[in-house]
Protein backbone atom coordinates (compact mmCIF):
# COMPACT_ATOMS: atom_id res chain seq x y z
CA UNK A 1 0.00 0.00 0.00
CA UNK A 2 1.33 3.42 -0.95
CA UNK A 3 0.84 6.98 0.19
CA UNK A 4 -1.65 9.15 -1.71
CA UNK A 5 -0.83 12.71 -2.74
CA UNK A 6 -3.97 14.84 -2.82
CA UNK A 7 -4.25 18.29 -4.41
CA UNK A 8 -7.35 20.43 -4.06
CA UNK A 9 -8.27 23.76 -5.56
CA UNK A 10 -10.05 26.48 -3.61
CA UNK A 11 -11.12 29.28 -5.95
CA UNK A 12 -13.70 31.84 -6.93
CA UNK A 13 -16.04 30.84 -9.76
CA UNK A 14 -17.36 32.87 -12.67
CA UNK A 15 -21.15 32.87 -12.42
CA UNK A 16 -22.73 30.62 -15.06
CA UNK A 17 -19.75 30.88 -17.42
CA UNK A 18 -18.26 27.47 -18.12
CA UNK A 19 -15.66 28.67 -20.63
CA UNK A 20 -14.35 31.34 -18.25
CA UNK A 21 -14.14 28.85 -15.39
CA UNK A 22 -12.28 26.28 -17.47
CA UNK A 23 -9.85 28.99 -18.57
CA UNK A 24 -9.18 30.21 -15.02
CA UNK A 25 -8.81 26.63 -13.79
CA UNK A 26 -6.31 26.00 -16.60
CA UNK A 27 -4.16 28.79 -15.19
CA UNK A 28 -4.49 27.49 -11.64
CA UNK A 29 -3.65 23.91 -12.58
CA UNK A 30 -0.64 25.08 -14.59
CA UNK A 31 0.94 25.97 -11.25
CA UNK A 32 0.68 22.36 -10.12
CA UNK A 33 4.20 21.30 -11.08
CA UNK A 34 4.76 18.43 -8.62
CA UNK A 35 3.37 14.92 -9.10
CA UNK A 36 0.01 14.22 -7.51
CA UNK A 37 -2.46 11.36 -7.47
CA UNK A 38 -5.78 13.14 -7.05
CA UNK A 39 -6.97 16.64 -8.03
CA UNK A 40 -10.23 17.81 -6.46
CA UNK A 41 -12.33 20.75 -7.72
CA UNK A 42 -15.43 22.28 -6.06
CA UNK A 43 -19.08 21.49 -6.70
CA UNK A 44 -20.45 22.84 -10.01
CA UNK A 45 -17.00 24.18 -10.82
CA UNK A 46 -18.00 25.37 -14.29
CA UNK A 47 -21.05 27.43 -13.27
CA UNK A 48 -21.43 28.02 -9.56
CA UNK A 49 -24.45 26.58 -7.75
CA UNK A 50 -27.11 27.34 -10.35
CA UNK A 51 -30.64 26.07 -10.90
CA UNK A 52 -30.58 27.11 -14.58
CA UNK A 53 -29.79 23.62 -15.76
CA UNK A 54 -31.81 23.97 -18.97
CA UNK A 55 -29.33 26.60 -20.15
CA UNK A 56 -26.12 25.36 -18.56
CA UNK A 57 -26.23 21.56 -18.67
CA UNK A 58 -23.67 19.68 -20.75
CA UNK A 59 -23.84 16.13 -22.14
CA UNK A 60 -21.38 13.46 -21.10
CA UNK A 61 -19.50 14.00 -24.37
CA UNK A 62 -19.40 17.77 -23.86
CA UNK A 63 -16.48 20.18 -23.44
CA UNK A 64 -16.07 19.84 -19.67
CA UNK A 65 -15.71 16.06 -19.75
CA UNK A 66 -13.13 16.47 -22.51
CA UNK A 67 -11.38 19.13 -20.40
CA UNK A 68 -11.28 16.81 -17.38
CA UNK A 69 -9.84 14.00 -19.48
CA UNK A 70 -7.10 16.28 -20.81
CA UNK A 71 -6.07 17.38 -17.32
CA UNK A 72 -6.21 13.85 -15.91
CA UNK A 73 -3.87 12.69 -18.68
CA UNK A 74 -1.57 15.71 -18.34
CA UNK A 75 -1.16 15.30 -14.59
CA UNK A 76 -1.35 11.48 -14.53
CA UNK A 77 -3.95 11.85 -11.78
CA UNK A 78 -7.65 11.40 -11.19
CA UNK A 79 -9.45 14.72 -11.54
CA UNK A 80 -12.84 15.09 -9.86
CA UNK A 81 -15.51 17.72 -9.19
CA UNK A 82 -19.19 18.16 -9.99
CA UNK A 83 -20.84 19.72 -13.04
CA UNK A 84 -24.38 20.09 -14.41
CA UNK A 85 -25.08 17.16 -16.71
CA UNK A 86 -28.07 16.37 -18.91
CA UNK A 87 -28.72 12.72 -19.67
CA UNK A 88 -31.86 11.00 -20.84
CA UNK A 89 -33.92 14.16 -20.48
CA UNK A 90 -32.96 14.61 -16.81
CA UNK A 91 -30.51 16.97 -15.12
CA UNK A 92 -27.95 15.86 -12.56
CA UNK A 93 -25.52 17.53 -10.18
CA UNK A 94 -22.92 14.96 -11.17
CA UNK A 95 -19.52 14.35 -9.67
CA UNK A 96 -17.20 13.06 -12.39
CA UNK A 97 -14.28 10.81 -11.48
CA UNK A 98 -11.91 10.96 -14.46
CA UNK A 99 -8.79 8.78 -14.69
CA UNK A 100 -5.59 9.44 -16.66
CA UNK A 101 -6.54 6.86 -19.29
CA UNK A 102 -9.76 8.77 -20.05
CA UNK A 103 -12.11 6.31 -18.38
CA UNK A 104 -14.53 7.69 -15.81
CA UNK A 105 -17.06 6.93 -13.14
CA UNK A 106 -19.65 9.27 -11.70
CA UNK A 107 -21.80 9.94 -8.67
CA UNK A 108 -25.09 11.85 -8.83
CA UNK A 109 -25.66 14.00 -5.75
CA UNK A 110 -28.03 12.12 -3.49
CA UNK A 111 -29.21 14.82 -1.07
CA UNK A 112 -30.54 17.77 -3.04
CA UNK A 113 -30.67 21.09 -1.21
CA UNK A 114 -34.40 21.67 -0.84
CA UNK A 115 -33.89 25.10 0.75
CA UNK A 116 -32.70 26.29 -2.67
CA UNK A 117 -35.23 24.23 -4.64
CA UNK A 118 -32.53 21.95 -6.05
CA UNK A 119 -34.97 19.04 -6.06
CA UNK A 120 -37.18 20.85 -8.57
CA UNK A 121 -34.38 20.93 -11.14
CA UNK A 122 -32.14 17.94 -10.53
CA UNK A 123 -32.70 14.21 -10.22
CA UNK A 124 -31.20 12.67 -7.07
CA UNK A 125 -28.68 9.86 -7.18
CA UNK A 126 -29.51 6.41 -5.87
CA UNK A 127 -26.13 4.77 -5.41
CA UNK A 128 -22.94 5.69 -3.61
CA UNK A 129 -19.57 5.51 -5.32
CA UNK A 130 -16.43 4.02 -3.76
CA UNK A 131 -13.38 4.08 -6.04
CA UNK A 132 -10.08 2.28 -5.60
CA UNK A 133 -7.18 4.44 -6.73
CA UNK A 134 -3.50 3.74 -6.22
CA UNK A 135 -4.10 1.59 -3.18
CA UNK A 136 -6.69 3.86 -1.53
CA UNK A 137 -10.45 3.43 -1.40
CA UNK A 138 -12.15 6.78 -1.84
CA UNK A 139 -15.80 7.79 -1.40
CA UNK A 140 -16.65 11.09 -3.16
CA UNK A 141 -19.84 12.92 -2.17
CA UNK A 142 -21.35 16.36 -2.85
CA UNK A 143 -22.02 19.30 -0.50
CA UNK A 144 -25.37 18.75 1.30
CA UNK A 145 -24.53 15.03 1.61
CA UNK A 146 -22.25 16.14 4.46
CA UNK A 147 -25.28 16.64 6.72
CA UNK A 148 -26.40 13.01 6.41
CA UNK A 149 -24.11 10.67 8.37
CA UNK A 150 -25.95 7.48 7.40
CA UNK A 151 -25.25 8.07 3.70
CA UNK A 152 -21.62 8.88 4.51
CA UNK A 153 -21.10 5.92 6.84
CA UNK A 154 -18.04 3.72 6.35
CA UNK A 155 -19.61 0.29 5.81
CA UNK A 156 -17.98 -3.17 5.76
CA UNK A 157 -19.61 -3.94 2.40
CA UNK A 158 -17.99 -0.90 0.75
CA UNK A 159 -15.22 0.43 3.00
CA UNK A 160 -13.16 3.50 2.24
CA UNK A 161 -10.00 5.22 3.44
CA UNK A 162 -10.74 8.76 2.26
CA UNK A 163 -14.11 10.49 2.36
CA UNK A 164 -14.35 13.64 0.26
CA UNK A 165 -16.98 16.31 -0.32
CA UNK A 166 -17.02 18.90 -3.10
CA UNK A 167 -19.16 21.89 -2.23
CA UNK A 168 -20.60 25.35 -2.73
CA UNK A 169 -21.21 25.83 1.01
CA UNK A 170 -22.10 29.43 1.97
CA UNK A 171 -20.27 31.35 4.68
CA UNK A 172 -23.44 31.82 6.73
CA UNK A 173 -23.28 28.10 7.57
CA UNK A 174 -19.52 27.73 7.88
CA UNK A 175 -19.74 26.43 11.48
CA UNK A 176 -21.80 23.49 10.27
CA UNK A 177 -19.30 22.85 7.47
CA UNK A 178 -16.24 22.72 9.69
CA UNK A 179 -17.97 20.81 12.50
CA UNK A 180 -19.57 18.15 10.32
CA UNK A 181 -16.47 17.58 8.20
CA UNK A 182 -14.44 16.88 11.31
CA UNK A 183 -17.18 14.62 12.69
CA UNK A 184 -17.31 12.58 9.48
CA UNK A 185 -13.57 11.89 9.73
CA UNK A 186 -13.73 10.85 13.39
CA UNK A 187 -16.85 8.68 13.23
CA UNK A 188 -15.74 6.86 10.07
CA UNK A 189 -12.09 6.41 11.13
CA UNK A 190 -11.08 7.75 7.73
CA UNK A 191 -9.30 10.74 6.28
CA UNK A 192 -11.73 13.43 5.14
CA UNK A 193 -11.42 16.20 2.58
CA UNK A 194 -13.88 19.03 2.03
CA UNK A 195 -13.34 21.28 -1.01
CA UNK A 196 -15.39 24.47 -1.04
CA UNK A 197 -15.30 27.63 -3.14
CA UNK A 198 -14.68 31.25 -2.17
CA UNK A 199 -16.10 34.57 -3.38
CA UNK A 200 -19.73 35.28 -4.18
CA UNK A 201 -22.20 34.01 -6.78
CA UNK A 202 -24.85 35.61 -8.98
CA UNK A 203 -27.61 35.60 -6.34
CA UNK A 204 -25.21 37.23 -3.86
CA UNK A 205 -24.32 34.28 -1.62
CA UNK A 206 -20.88 34.60 -0.01
CA UNK A 207 -18.51 31.63 0.30
CA UNK A 208 -15.71 31.59 2.86
CA UNK A 209 -13.93 28.46 1.61
CA UNK A 210 -12.70 26.64 4.71
CA UNK A 211 -11.57 23.73 2.55
CA UNK A 212 -9.64 21.28 4.69
CA UNK A 213 -7.99 17.87 4.81
CA UNK A 214 -8.18 15.90 8.06
CA UNK A 215 -6.75 12.62 9.27
CA UNK A 216 -8.81 9.79 10.76
CA UNK A 217 -8.53 11.28 14.25
CA UNK A 218 -9.99 14.60 13.13
CA UNK A 219 -6.67 16.44 13.15
CA UNK A 220 -6.22 19.10 10.48
CA UNK A 221 -3.52 18.29 7.93
CA UNK A 222 -4.30 21.23 5.62
CA UNK A 223 -6.54 24.26 6.18
CA UNK A 224 -7.15 26.65 3.28
CA UNK A 225 -9.17 29.16 5.33
CA UNK A 226 -10.33 31.84 2.84
CA UNK A 227 -7.30 31.73 0.55
CA UNK A 228 -7.38 30.94 -3.16
CA UNK A 229 -4.89 28.39 -4.39
CA UNK A 230 -3.90 24.78 -4.87
CA UNK A 231 -3.15 22.86 -1.68
CA UNK A 232 -1.25 19.56 -1.77
CA UNK A 233 -0.58 16.99 0.93
CA UNK A 234 0.58 13.36 0.97
CA UNK A 235 -1.63 11.06 3.02
CA UNK A 236 0.45 8.41 4.76
CA UNK A 237 -0.84 4.87 4.42
CA UNK A 238 1.10 3.62 7.43
CA UNK A 239 -0.37 6.33 9.67
CA UNK A 240 -3.95 5.47 8.72
CA UNK A 241 -3.42 1.72 9.02
CA UNK A 242 -1.58 2.11 12.31
CA UNK A 243 -4.34 4.17 13.90
CA UNK A 244 -7.03 1.79 12.68
CA UNK A 245 -5.11 -1.14 14.19
CA UNK A 246 -4.86 0.64 17.54
CA UNK A 247 -8.42 1.97 17.54
CA UNK A 248 -10.65 -0.44 15.61
CA UNK A 249 -13.91 1.37 16.37
CA UNK A 250 -15.46 0.43 13.01
CA UNK A 251 -15.59 -3.18 14.20
CA UNK A 252 -18.15 -2.14 16.82
CA UNK A 253 -20.48 -0.30 14.43
CA UNK A 254 -24.16 -1.08 13.97
CA UNK A 255 -25.16 -3.23 11.02
CA UNK A 256 -27.69 -1.61 8.70
CA UNK A 257 -28.77 -1.55 5.08
CA UNK A 258 -29.20 1.63 3.05
CA UNK A 259 -32.50 1.92 1.20
CA UNK A 260 -32.91 4.55 -1.50
C-alpha angles and dihedrals in degrees: 000000000000137000118264122225111210125193122187131184123220110189149141116262130221107239112254094335111121096176092052092048093049089049094050091045089051089059093046094048091048086070091060097095101154124079116268136174102210132028116194125197127187129266115287089002094176098052115011119244099319133164092201093099094146089066101032107036119116129201122242089259092050131118098273094055088049089048091051091050091051093052093044090054094043094051097033087230141109110263118202140174136121130272137173108268131185117206130160092353093305131104124228137189089222129188109211120208106198122186128205092255090059096253117127147189127197144204123206112216107260103196109053116201102249093184087070095038093248090147091063092061108029135053114232123238121247104198135053122230125225114179128192111218127170093335097316128103110220131190113198119197136169131247109277089039085078090075094059111073095181092061090046095046119131102238130192091232092058109014124182139193099203126039115195136185127194112202155172093207114168123233093240088072099037093122090061091048096053095040097048095044090055091046092052090055094048099044094046096043088229139115112264132204126189117188115192134168131242133216126042135295135222096276090050101256113153122221122202098189106217090174109173145172118216135184125234092272092056095255116146114246096172130011119186095184106183097327125121117228150082115292121197131189135164114231111216115228094200092054093053094044092045094053092046090052091051096042109030096175093147088069089066096051125123118261114237142150124231115230119194 
